[in-house]
């Protein structure tokens, strides 16, 4: 199943404005913001993430709803495996 996982932008890289650190239920990972050129997120924004790329900005309520839906569907473990499987260093 293809999962889109909500994450909160913690910081934008000073070296690369297309790279950000996000927090997904306590796990911090680097993601790519390159697909959001027209509506760049800033720290504190929520985004939907798929395979290491921010796909869209969302509200905090939408993020909570998405996580709730993943839990109801029994997909939260799969979502966390996807986050940990991006192949980027864990910055926790």
MOZI-V192791 format. One record per pair of residues at least 4 apart in sequence whose C-alpha atoms are under 8 Angstrom apart, sorted by the first residue. I is the first residue (numbers start at 0). J is the second residue. Records with the same first field share a line. If there is no record, write none. Layout:
# MOZI-V192791
I: J + J
This chain:
# MOZI-V192791
1: 49
2: 49 + 78 + 81
3: 47 + 48 + 49 + 78
4: 23 + 47 + 48 + 49 + 65 + 66 + 78
5: 23 + 45 + 46 + 47 + 48 + 62 + 65 + 66
6: 21 + 22 + 23 + 24 + 45 + 46 + 47 + 48 + 62
7: 21 + 22 + 23 + 42 + 43 + 44 + 45 + 46
8: 19 + 20 + 21 + 22 + 40 + 41 + 42 + 43 + 44 + 45 + 46
9: 19 + 20 + 21 + 22 + 42 + 43
10: 19 + 20 + 21 + 41 + 42
11: 15 + 16 + 17 + 18 + 19 + 20 + 41 + 42
12: 16 + 17 + 18 + 19 + 20
16: 32
17: 31 + 32 + 33
18: 29 + 30 + 31 + 32 + 33
19: 29 + 30 + 31 + 32
20: 27 + 28 + 29 + 30
21: 27 + 28 + 29 + 30
22: 26 + 27 + 28
23: 27 + 28 + 82
26: 91
27: 89 + 90 + 91
28: 82 + 87 + 88 + 89 + 90 + 91
29: 51 + 87 + 88 + 89 + 90
30: 48 + 51 + 52 + 53
31: 51 + 52 + 53
32: 36 + 39 + 40 + 52 + 53 + 54
33: 52 + 53
34: 52 + 53 + 54
35: 39 + 40 + 53 + 54 + 55
38: 56
40: 44 + 45 + 46 + 56
44: 56 + 57 + 58 + 59
45: 56 + 57 + 58 + 59 + 62
46: 53 + 54 + 55 + 56 + 57 + 62
47: 53 + 54 + 55 + 56 + 57 + 62
48: 52 + 53 + 54 + 55
49: 53 + 54
50: 81 + 82 + 85
51: 82 + 85
57: 61 + 62
58: 62
59: 63
60: 64
61: 65
62: 66
63: 67
64: 68
65: 69
66: 70 + 75
67: 71
68: 72
69: 73 + 74 + 75 + 78
70: 74 + 75
74: 78
75: 79
76: 80
77: 81
78: 82
79: 83
80: 84
81: 85
83: 89
